[in-house]
Amino acid sequence: MNSKYAFIPDETTGCLTEQDTKRYISRLFFAVAAFEVAGYVVANLLELIVRAVCENFAPELLESGIFISVANYLMSMLPMYCVALPVFCIVASPLPSVLPQKKKMGTKSWWAGLCVCFAFMYVGNYISTIVIEIMEMILGNTTSNPIESLVAESNIIVDIIFIVILAPILEEIFFRKIICDKLLPLGEGYAIVLSAAIFGLGHGNFYQFAYTFLVGIIFALIYVKTGKLRYSITYHMIFNLVGGVIAPWLVEFADLEGAMELLEQAQPDLEEALICLAKMIPMLIYVTIYMGVIAIGVVVLIRALVKKKIRFEQGALMPYAENKVLTVLCTVGTAVAVTVYAFTFLLSLIR
Protein backbone atom coordinates (compact mmCIF):
# COMPACT_ATOMS: atom_id res chain seq x y z
CA MET A 1 0.00 0.00 0.00
CA ASN A 2 1.87 3.07 -1.23
CA SER A 3 0.87 6.56 -0.21
CA LYS A 4 2.36 10.00 0.18
CA TYR A 5 2.06 9.62 3.94
CA ALA A 6 1.79 6.44 5.95
CA PHE A 7 -1.03 5.26 8.20
CA ILE A 8 0.47 3.06 10.87
CA PRO A 9 -1.70 1.19 13.42
CA ASP A 10 -1.03 1.85 17.08
CA GLU A 11 1.19 -0.91 18.55
CA THR A 12 -0.93 -1.32 21.69
CA THR A 13 -4.39 -1.47 20.10
CA GLY A 14 -3.59 -2.67 16.58
CA CYS A 15 -5.91 0.07 15.27
CA LEU A 16 -5.37 3.48 13.76
CA THR A 17 -5.43 6.30 16.24
CA GLU A 18 -8.56 8.45 16.38
CA GLN A 19 -6.65 11.27 14.67
CA ASP A 20 -5.42 9.06 11.81
CA THR A 21 -8.88 7.52 11.35
CA LYS A 22 -10.43 10.98 11.03
CA ARG A 23 -7.63 12.08 8.72
CA TYR A 24 -8.28 9.07 6.46
CA ILE A 25 -12.06 9.55 6.35
CA SER A 26 -11.75 13.32 5.96
CA ARG A 27 -9.40 12.98 3.00
CA LEU A 28 -11.75 10.58 1.24
CA PHE A 29 -14.77 12.84 1.68
CA PHE A 30 -12.78 15.89 0.58
CA ALA A 31 -12.11 13.95 -2.62
CA VAL A 32 -15.81 13.08 -2.95
CA ALA A 33 -16.79 16.74 -2.43
CA ALA A 34 -14.22 17.83 -5.02
CA PHE A 35 -15.65 15.26 -7.45
CA GLU A 36 -19.17 16.58 -6.95
CA VAL A 37 -18.25 20.28 -7.21
CA ALA A 38 -16.02 19.81 -10.26
CA GLY A 39 -18.68 17.77 -12.05
CA TYR A 40 -21.45 20.25 -11.22
CA VAL A 41 -19.49 23.34 -12.31
CA VAL A 42 -18.21 21.84 -15.56
CA ALA A 43 -21.64 20.37 -16.42
CA ASN A 44 -23.33 23.76 -16.04
CA LEU A 45 -20.61 25.54 -18.03
CA LEU A 46 -20.87 22.92 -20.75
CA GLU A 47 -24.65 23.32 -20.87
CA LEU A 48 -24.31 27.10 -21.29
CA ILE A 49 -21.74 26.68 -24.06
CA VAL A 50 -23.77 24.06 -25.96
CA ARG A 51 -26.95 26.13 -25.69
CA ALA A 52 -25.19 29.30 -26.84
CA VAL A 53 -23.59 27.52 -29.82
CA CYS A 54 -26.88 25.95 -30.86
CA GLU A 55 -28.84 29.20 -30.54
CA ASN A 56 -26.34 31.03 -32.74
CA PHE A 57 -25.40 28.41 -35.32
CA ALA A 58 -27.98 25.58 -35.30
CA PRO A 59 -31.21 26.61 -33.49
CA GLU A 60 -33.08 23.75 -35.14
CA LEU A 61 -31.15 21.30 -32.95
CA LEU A 62 -32.93 22.69 -29.88
CA GLU A 63 -36.17 21.44 -31.41
CA SER A 64 -34.82 17.90 -31.86
CA GLY A 65 -35.84 15.55 -29.04
CA ILE A 66 -33.08 13.04 -29.81
CA PHE A 67 -30.39 15.75 -29.88
CA ILE A 68 -31.58 17.20 -26.56
CA SER A 69 -31.71 13.79 -24.86
CA VAL A 70 -28.24 12.78 -26.13
CA ALA A 71 -26.85 16.20 -25.17
CA ASN A 72 -28.35 15.94 -21.67
CA TYR A 73 -26.79 12.53 -21.09
CA LEU A 74 -23.41 13.62 -22.45
CA MET A 75 -23.41 16.87 -20.45
CA SER A 76 -24.06 14.79 -17.36
CA MET A 77 -21.52 12.02 -17.96
CA LEU A 78 -18.58 13.77 -19.65
CA PRO A 79 -17.92 16.30 -16.85
CA MET A 80 -18.21 13.59 -14.19
CA TYR A 81 -15.88 11.03 -15.72
CA CYS A 82 -13.54 13.17 -17.82
CA VAL A 83 -13.02 16.02 -15.32
CA ALA A 84 -14.45 15.20 -11.88
CA LEU A 85 -13.02 11.67 -11.71
CA PRO A 86 -9.41 12.78 -12.29
CA VAL A 87 -9.96 15.48 -9.63
CA PHE A 88 -11.12 12.81 -7.18
CA CYS A 89 -8.11 10.60 -7.94
CA ILE A 90 -5.70 13.50 -7.38
CA VAL A 91 -7.23 14.52 -4.05
CA ALA A 92 -7.52 10.91 -2.84
CA SER A 93 -4.07 9.86 -4.10
CA PRO A 94 -2.44 9.90 -0.60
CA LEU A 95 -4.86 7.18 0.53
CA PRO A 96 -3.78 3.54 0.05
CA SER A 97 -5.80 1.09 -2.03
CA VAL A 98 -6.47 -2.61 -1.55
CA LEU A 99 -7.78 -4.97 -4.22
CA PRO A 100 -10.30 -7.58 -3.02
CA GLN A 101 -9.48 -11.22 -3.62
CA LYS A 102 -11.02 -12.62 -6.77
CA LYS A 103 -13.61 -15.37 -6.26
CA LYS A 104 -16.14 -16.94 -8.56
CA MET A 105 -19.81 -16.32 -7.83
CA GLY A 106 -22.04 -19.37 -8.26
CA THR A 107 -25.19 -19.25 -10.38
CA LYS A 108 -27.45 -19.79 -7.38
CA SER A 109 -25.75 -17.01 -5.43
CA TRP A 110 -25.95 -14.70 -8.44
CA TRP A 111 -29.71 -15.12 -8.78
CA ALA A 112 -30.20 -14.82 -5.01
CA GLY A 113 -28.26 -11.56 -4.95
CA LEU A 114 -30.31 -10.19 -7.84
CA CYS A 115 -33.56 -10.96 -6.00
CA VAL A 116 -32.26 -9.16 -2.90
CA CYS A 117 -31.41 -6.16 -5.11
CA PHE A 118 -35.00 -5.89 -6.29
CA ALA A 119 -36.29 -6.30 -2.74
CA PHE A 120 -34.05 -3.43 -1.64
CA MET A 121 -35.20 -1.37 -4.61
CA TYR A 122 -38.85 -1.87 -3.59
CA VAL A 123 -38.17 -0.86 0.01
CA GLY A 124 -36.10 2.11 -1.11
CA ASN A 125 -38.82 3.32 -3.48
CA TYR A 126 -41.37 3.08 -0.67
CA ILE A 127 -39.14 5.13 1.64
CA SER A 128 -38.53 7.70 -1.11
CA THR A 129 -42.28 8.06 -1.71
CA ILE A 130 -42.87 8.85 1.96
CA VAL A 131 -39.96 11.33 2.08
CA ILE A 132 -41.12 13.11 -1.09
CA GLU A 133 -44.69 13.40 0.23
CA ILE A 134 -43.38 14.97 3.44
CA MET A 135 -41.17 17.35 1.45
CA GLU A 136 -44.06 18.39 -0.77
CA MET A 137 -46.22 19.04 2.28
CA ILE A 138 -43.49 21.22 3.79
CA LEU A 139 -42.81 23.09 0.54
CA GLY A 140 -46.46 23.35 -0.44
CA ASN A 141 -45.85 22.32 -4.04
CA THR A 142 -45.22 19.22 -6.11
CA THR A 143 -41.79 18.05 -7.24
CA SER A 144 -40.73 16.07 -10.29
CA ASN A 145 -38.57 12.97 -10.55
CA PRO A 146 -35.51 14.03 -12.60
CA ILE A 147 -35.00 10.54 -14.02
CA GLU A 148 -38.63 10.19 -15.11
CA SER A 149 -38.41 13.62 -16.76
CA LEU A 150 -35.19 12.69 -18.54
CA VAL A 151 -36.55 9.35 -19.78
CA ALA A 152 -39.86 10.90 -20.87
CA GLU A 153 -38.03 13.38 -23.10
CA SER A 154 -35.70 10.77 -24.55
CA ASN A 155 -35.68 7.97 -27.11
CA ILE A 156 -35.72 4.33 -25.99
CA ILE A 157 -32.55 3.52 -27.99
CA VAL A 158 -30.77 6.49 -26.43
CA ASP A 159 -31.98 5.39 -22.98
CA ILE A 160 -30.61 1.89 -23.50
CA ILE A 161 -27.22 3.20 -24.64
CA PHE A 162 -26.77 5.66 -21.79
CA ILE A 163 -28.88 4.30 -18.90
CA VAL A 164 -28.50 0.57 -19.43
CA ILE A 165 -24.97 0.31 -20.86
CA LEU A 166 -22.75 3.34 -20.23
CA ALA A 167 -24.02 4.53 -16.84
CA PRO A 168 -23.63 1.15 -15.06
CA ILE A 169 -20.11 0.66 -16.40
CA LEU A 170 -18.91 4.15 -15.47
CA GLU A 171 -20.66 4.25 -12.10
CA GLU A 172 -19.39 0.82 -11.07
CA ILE A 173 -15.83 1.78 -11.97
CA PHE A 174 -16.04 4.85 -9.76
CA PHE A 175 -18.36 3.94 -6.87
CA ARG A 176 -17.30 0.31 -6.51
CA LYS A 177 -13.82 -0.15 -8.01
CA ILE A 178 -12.17 3.14 -7.08
CA ILE A 179 -14.00 4.09 -3.87
CA CYS A 180 -14.23 0.57 -2.43
CA ASP A 181 -10.54 -0.02 -3.10
CA LYS A 182 -9.75 3.18 -1.20
CA LEU A 183 -11.92 2.10 1.74
CA LEU A 184 -10.94 -1.57 1.93
CA PRO A 185 -7.82 -0.84 4.04
CA LEU A 186 -10.27 0.15 6.80
CA GLY A 187 -12.29 -3.06 6.40
CA GLU A 188 -15.06 -4.52 4.26
CA GLY A 189 -17.84 -3.00 6.36
CA TYR A 190 -16.53 0.52 5.85
CA ALA A 191 -16.02 -0.08 2.13
CA ILE A 192 -19.54 -1.43 1.62
CA VAL A 193 -21.56 1.03 3.71
CA LEU A 194 -19.65 4.23 2.93
CA SER A 195 -19.40 3.54 -0.81
CA ALA A 196 -23.16 2.82 -0.89
CA ALA A 197 -23.86 6.07 0.98
CA ILE A 198 -21.70 8.02 -1.49
CA PHE A 199 -23.46 6.24 -4.36
CA GLY A 200 -26.87 7.25 -3.01
CA LEU A 201 -25.85 10.83 -2.29
CA GLY A 202 -24.17 11.10 -5.68
CA HIS A 203 -27.54 10.87 -7.43
CA GLY A 204 -28.36 14.24 -5.90
CA ASN A 205 -32.10 13.93 -5.23
CA PHE A 206 -34.58 12.50 -2.74
CA TYR A 207 -36.29 10.34 -5.37
CA GLN A 208 -33.26 8.11 -5.86
CA PHE A 209 -31.27 8.30 -2.64
CA ALA A 210 -32.98 5.59 -0.57
CA TYR A 211 -33.06 2.83 -3.17
CA THR A 212 -29.65 3.63 -4.66
CA PHE A 213 -28.13 3.51 -1.17
CA LEU A 214 -29.75 0.14 -0.40
CA VAL A 215 -28.97 -1.38 -3.79
CA GLY A 216 -25.47 0.11 -3.57
CA ILE A 217 -24.90 -2.02 -0.46
CA ILE A 218 -25.54 -5.18 -2.51
CA PHE A 219 -23.41 -3.97 -5.44
CA ALA A 220 -20.53 -3.17 -3.08
CA LEU A 221 -20.95 -6.45 -1.16
CA ILE A 222 -20.75 -8.42 -4.42
CA TYR A 223 -17.65 -6.55 -5.58
CA VAL A 224 -15.86 -6.75 -2.21
CA LYS A 225 -16.57 -10.48 -1.79
CA THR A 226 -15.78 -11.52 -5.37
CA GLY A 227 -13.27 -8.90 -6.52
CA LYS A 228 -14.96 -8.97 -9.94
CA LEU A 229 -16.57 -5.79 -11.19
CA ARG A 230 -18.49 -7.60 -13.93
CA TYR A 231 -20.98 -8.99 -11.42
CA SER A 232 -21.99 -5.60 -10.04
CA ILE A 233 -22.00 -4.10 -13.55
CA THR A 234 -24.40 -6.82 -14.73
CA TYR A 235 -26.65 -6.25 -11.71
CA HIS A 236 -26.57 -2.52 -12.34
CA MET A 237 -27.46 -2.97 -16.02
CA ILE A 238 -30.44 -5.19 -15.18
CA PHE A 239 -31.51 -2.81 -12.44
CA ASN A 240 -31.44 0.21 -14.81
CA LEU A 241 -33.08 -1.73 -17.64
CA VAL A 242 -36.04 -2.73 -15.48
CA GLY A 243 -36.44 0.52 -13.55
CA GLY A 244 -35.41 3.02 -16.22
CA VAL A 245 -36.68 1.49 -19.46
CA ILE A 246 -39.09 -1.45 -19.06
CA ALA A 247 -41.21 -0.11 -16.17
CA PRO A 248 -41.77 3.38 -17.69
CA TRP A 249 -42.60 1.82 -21.07
CA LEU A 250 -45.13 -0.56 -19.50
CA VAL A 251 -46.78 2.30 -17.60
CA GLU A 252 -47.08 4.31 -20.81
CA PHE A 253 -48.31 1.31 -22.80
CA ALA A 254 -50.93 0.38 -20.18
CA ASP A 255 -52.47 3.88 -20.39
CA LEU A 256 -53.54 3.96 -16.73
CA GLU A 257 -55.23 7.34 -17.13
CA GLY A 258 -57.40 5.95 -19.93
CA ALA A 259 -58.29 2.95 -17.76
CA MET A 260 -59.37 5.22 -14.90
CA GLU A 261 -61.53 7.30 -17.23
CA LEU A 262 -63.14 4.11 -18.57
CA LEU A 263 -63.93 2.92 -15.05
CA GLU A 264 -65.62 6.22 -14.25
CA GLN A 265 -68.08 5.77 -17.12
CA ALA A 266 -71.50 4.44 -16.16
CA GLN A 267 -71.71 2.16 -19.22
CA PRO A 268 -68.24 1.73 -20.73
CA ASP A 269 -67.96 0.54 -24.31
CA LEU A 270 -67.20 -3.22 -24.38
CA GLU A 271 -64.65 -2.95 -27.20
CA GLU A 272 -62.78 -0.13 -25.47
CA ALA A 273 -62.82 -2.11 -22.21
CA LEU A 274 -61.31 -5.17 -23.91
CA ILE A 275 -58.59 -3.07 -25.56
CA CYS A 276 -57.85 -1.45 -22.22
CA LEU A 277 -57.63 -4.85 -20.53
CA ALA A 278 -55.28 -6.15 -23.23
CA LYS A 279 -52.98 -3.19 -22.64
CA MET A 280 -52.99 -3.89 -18.91
CA ILE A 281 -51.92 -7.55 -19.25
CA PRO A 282 -48.16 -6.89 -19.75
CA MET A 283 -48.18 -4.61 -16.69
CA LEU A 284 -49.98 -7.25 -14.61
CA ILE A 285 -47.47 -9.92 -15.68
CA TYR A 286 -44.60 -7.57 -14.82
CA VAL A 287 -46.03 -6.77 -11.39
CA THR A 288 -46.63 -10.46 -10.64
CA ILE A 289 -43.06 -11.42 -11.56
CA TYR A 290 -41.66 -8.40 -9.73
CA MET A 291 -43.50 -9.17 -6.49
CA GLY A 292 -42.42 -12.82 -6.74
CA VAL A 293 -38.78 -11.77 -7.12
CA ILE A 294 -39.12 -9.44 -4.13
CA ALA A 295 -40.58 -12.24 -2.00
CA ILE A 296 -37.65 -14.51 -2.91
CA GLY A 297 -35.24 -11.69 -2.11
CA VAL A 298 -36.75 -11.18 1.34
CA VAL A 299 -36.51 -14.92 2.11
CA VAL A 300 -32.89 -15.03 0.90
CA LEU A 301 -31.94 -12.02 3.02
CA ILE A 302 -33.64 -13.35 6.17
CA ARG A 303 -31.95 -16.74 5.78
CA ALA A 304 -28.57 -15.08 5.26
CA LEU A 305 -29.00 -12.96 8.39
CA VAL A 306 -30.27 -15.83 10.53
CA LYS A 307 -27.46 -18.14 9.45
CA LYS A 308 -24.94 -15.27 9.74
CA LYS A 309 -23.62 -15.91 6.24
CA ILE A 310 -22.67 -12.26 5.77
CA ARG A 311 -19.42 -11.45 7.53
CA PHE A 312 -17.22 -8.42 7.07
CA GLU A 313 -13.47 -8.93 7.17
CA GLN A 314 -11.30 -6.42 9.01
CA GLY A 315 -8.83 -4.32 7.07
CA ALA A 316 -5.08 -3.88 7.48
CA LEU A 317 -5.75 -0.41 8.90
CA MET A 318 -8.52 -1.01 11.42
CA PRO A 319 -10.13 2.30 12.39
CA TYR A 320 -10.32 3.74 15.89
CA ALA A 321 -12.50 1.30 17.84
CA GLU A 322 -14.64 3.69 19.93
CA ASN A 323 -17.50 5.82 18.60
CA LYS A 324 -17.07 4.56 15.04
CA VAL A 325 -20.07 6.44 13.64
CA LEU A 326 -19.08 9.75 15.23
CA THR A 327 -15.50 9.25 14.06
CA VAL A 328 -16.77 9.03 10.47
CA LEU A 329 -19.24 11.90 10.75
CA CYS A 330 -17.21 14.36 12.80
CA THR A 331 -14.50 15.27 10.29
CA VAL A 332 -14.00 18.39 8.22
CA GLY A 333 -14.08 16.42 4.97
CA THR A 334 -17.37 14.75 5.87
CA ALA A 335 -18.90 18.12 6.79
CA VAL A 336 -17.82 19.62 3.47
CA ALA A 337 -19.19 16.66 1.48
CA VAL A 338 -22.51 16.72 3.37
CA THR A 339 -22.83 20.48 2.72
CA VAL A 340 -22.20 19.98 -1.00
CA TYR A 341 -24.73 17.16 -1.23
CA ALA A 342 -27.30 19.13 0.82
CA PHE A 343 -27.03 21.89 -1.79
CA THR A 344 -27.62 19.46 -4.67
CA PHE A 345 -30.58 17.85 -2.89
CA LEU A 346 -32.23 21.19 -2.13
CA LEU A 347 -31.61 22.34 -5.69
CA SER A 348 -33.38 19.22 -6.99
CA LEU A 349 -36.54 20.27 -5.09
CA ILE A 350 -36.83 23.69 -6.71
CA ARG A 351 -35.97 22.76 -10.29
N, C-alpha and C positions, 0 to 999 in steps of 0.2 A: 504494500500500500504506500505509494509515493505521494507526498504532498509538500507544499511549500513550508508548512510548519507541522510538527508532529503532535499527535494526540497520544499520550502515554498513560495507561491505567495506573491508578494509585497502587503501590505495592501492598498496602495493608488490606484494602478492600477488593482489589482486582477490578474496580470500576473507574470510569473517568471521574474526575472531581466535578463538583457542581458547576464550577466556573467553566471548565472545559466542555461539559455537556451543553451548557447554555451557549458557549461560543460556537460549537458545532451546529446546533439547531438554528441559532441566529444567522449564521453564514448561509445556511441552506435557504432560509426564508427570505433573506436579502436577495438571493439569486432569483427566487420565485417572484418576488416583487419587481425586480428589474426586468424579468421576462414579461410580466404582465404590462408594465408601463411602456416598455419599448414596443411591444406588439400593438398596444392601443394607440400610441402616438403615430407610429408609422402607418398603421391601417387608416387612420383618419386623414393623414396627409396624402396618402395614396388615393383615397376616395375623392378628396378635393381636386387632386391633379387630374384624375381620370374624368371626373365630371366636367372640369374646365376644358379639357382637350376635346371631349365629345361635343360640348355646347358650341365650341368655336369651329370645329372642323368636321364633325360627323354627328349632328343633332339627331339624325334618324336612328342612330344606335340606341338612344335613350328611350325609344319607342319599342325596341325589340326585347321581348320577354326573355328569350334565350340568352342574349348578350348581357342583360342586367343580372340574371341568375348566375351565369358563369363569372361575371365580374365580381359579384358579391362574394362568391366562394373564394375566388382568387385573392381578393382584397382582405379576406379573413385569414387565409392560410399562408400566403407568401410572407407577410410581415412577421407572423408567429414563428415560422420555421426557417426563414432565410435571414432574419434580423434578430428577433427576440431569443431564439434558441442559442445562437452563438454568444449573445450577451449573458445568458444564464450560465453557459459553460465556462465563460471567463470568470464570472463572479464566484462560481462554485468550484473553480479549479483547485483551491487549497485543500478541499475535502477529499479524503481517500475514497476509492470505489472498490467494491467486492462483487465478483461475478458469482451468481448462484450455481450450484452443481447441476449439471444436466442429467435429467431423468426422463424416461419415457412415460407418457400418460396413457393408461389403458383405455380401451374403448368404453367400457362401463363407467369408469371414472369421468371420462370426457362428457358423456351424456348426462351423468348425474350433476356435474358442475354446471352444465348449460341450463338444466332445470332449475337449479338454485339461483342462477342469474336472473331468470324470468320471474321467479318468486320475489327476489329482491327488487326487481324493476316494478312489480305490482305494488309492493309495500311502499316503495319510494314515491311512486305516482300518487298513491293515496295520501301520503304525508304532504306532498307538494300541493295537492288540491286544497287541503285544509289550510296550509300556510297562505296560499294565494287568496283564498276567501277571506281570511283574517286581514290580510294586507289591503284588499279591496274595500273592506268595511272601514278600515282606518283611514284610507285615502279618499274614500267616497267616490271612487270611479273604477271602471273596469280596466284590466291590463290585458296585454296580448302575449301569447307564447311566441318568442322570436323564432323558434325552429318551425312551428306550424306556419308562420307568416312567410318564412324563407322557402319552405317546401311548396306552399300554395302558389307562390309566384314563379316557381321553377318548372323545369321539364323533367319527366321521370328518368330519362337517360342521363341528364346532367346530375340529378340526385344520386343515381346509382354510382356514377363515376366519383363524385366528391364525397357523398355521405357514406356510401357502402364500401368503397375501395380506398380512396386516398386518406380520408379522415382517420379511420381505424389504424392504418399503417403508421401515419405520422404521430398520432396521439399515443399509440403504444410505445413507439420508440422513445418519446419524451417522458411520459408519465410513468411508464413501467421500466423500460430499459435504463434510461439515464437517471431518473429520480430514485428508483428502487436501488440501483447499484450504489448510489451515494448514501443511502440510508442503511443498507445492509450491514455496514460495520457496527452499527448500533444494535442490530438484532432484527430478526424477521418481523416481529410484531410492529416495531417502529416503521419499517419499510412498507409494510402492508397498509397500516392505518393512516400514516401521514401522507403517503402517495395517493391514497384514495381520497383523502380530504382535499389535497391540492387539485386532484382531478375534478372533484365536484365543484370546488370554488372556481376553478379555471373556466367553467362554462358561463360564469358571470350572471346568472339569473336564478330566481327562486323556483322557476318551473322545472329546471333540470338538476338542481343541486342534490336533492335527497336521493333520487334514484341513481344518479351518476356516482355519488359517494358510495352507496351500497353495492352497486355493481362493480365499482372500482376496487372494492375489497376482494371480490372474487377474482377479477382480472389479475390483481397484484399477487394474490395467494397462489394462483396457477403459475404465474411467472417465477415467483420466488421458490416454489417447491419443485418446479421442473427445469428452470433455467432456459426454457425455450419460448421465445417471444411469439412463435407462430400459433401457439395455442390461444393466447390471449387476443391476438390479432383476429383469429378465426371467430372467437366468441364475439368480439367487438363488431365484426362485419355482420354476423347474424343478428346481433342485437340492433344495429342501425338499420338493417334491411327490414326487419319486422316492425320496429317502432317508427322509423322515418320514411319508409316507402310503402310497405304492404298495408299497414293499419290505416294510414291516411287515405290510400286509394280505396280500400274497402268501405270506409266511412262515406267517401264521395260517391262511390258506386251504389251503395245501399240507399242513398237519398233519404236520410232519416227525416228531414223536414217534410218531404213529400208524403212519407208514411204517416206522420203526425197529422197533417192536413186531411189525409184520407180517413183517418180514424175519427176525426171531428165531424165528418159528414154524417148526416142522419141515415142516408141510403147510398153508400158508396157504390160506384160502378164496379160490377163483378170483374170485368176485364182489367180495369186499372188495379183492382185489388190483387189479382193474380200476378200481374207484372211487378207490382210492388213486393209481393211475397217472394217472387223469383229473385229479385235484386237483393233481398235480405238473406237468402240462403248462404251465400259465401261468407257473410259476416257472422252468421250463426255458427257455421262450421269452424270459423277462425276462433270465435269466443269459446266454443266447446273444447277445442284442442288446447287453446291458451290456458284455460282454467285447469285442464287435466295436467298440463306441464307444471303449472304452479303447485298443484297438489303434490305431485311427485317431488318437486323441489323442496317443499316444506318437510315431507317425510325424510328425504335424504339429509337435510340439515339437522333435523331433530335427532336422527340416528347417529350422525357424526358427533354431535355435541354430547349425547348420552354416553357413547362409547369412547369419548375423548380422543377421536381420531385426528383432530386438528391440534397440532402442537407447534409452537413457535420456538425456533432455535435462537440461542443467545449469540450476539455478535462478538467480534474480537475486541471491540471497544464498548463494553457494557456501560450504559449511561448511569449517572448518579442515581442511587437506589431509592432515595426518599423523595416524596412529592413529585413523582414522575410527570403528572399532568401539568402541575404548576411550573415545573422546570421547562417544559416545552412551551407553555403559553407565555411565561413571563420573561421574554427576551425582546430586545430591541427589534431584531429582524422579524420576529413573529408579529409584533405590533405594527410594523410598517406594512407587512404583507396583508394583515387583516384590514388595515385602513384602506389599502389599495382595492382589495376585493369588496369592501363595504361600498366604496364609491361606484364600482361597476354594477353591483347589485341594485343600489338605489337608482342609478341611471337607467337600468333596465325597466324600472317601474314607471318612469315618466316618458319613455320613448313611445 
